[in-house]
């Protein structure tokens, strides 16, 4: 799939000129799935179009992720904690691994993100290229 086609779809699915230059994480990942491209290609297209990726499904930005003040209320199951720990690379959980953990333990991406906050694990290497 060509760069121009990806940019066309990103523009259309973000609401075109009325989309306020924003593309939600979930929508960007969905576009990548439908087009059969890696999410980074959609993130790069959004960058070229001057769009901002918003509302990270893991809660890294945009959506409310548990903060240190409300960590006491976050419950991390043993299965989730073990899956996160088993997926760490150099003490970090890559974005792709976070979604895989969510799928494996039947948790939402946001629950994985909150669990990493409670466990003091950094999520890195955003699939869309939003953060290293």
Secondary structure, DSSP 4 states (H G I P E B T S, - for coil): --HHHHHHHHHHHTTGGGGTTEEEHHHHHHHHHHHTS-HHHHHHHHHHTT-EEE--TTSSSSSPPP-GGGGGG----HHHHHHHHHT-BTTEEEHHHHHHHHHHHT--HHHHHHHHHHTT-EEES-TTSS--
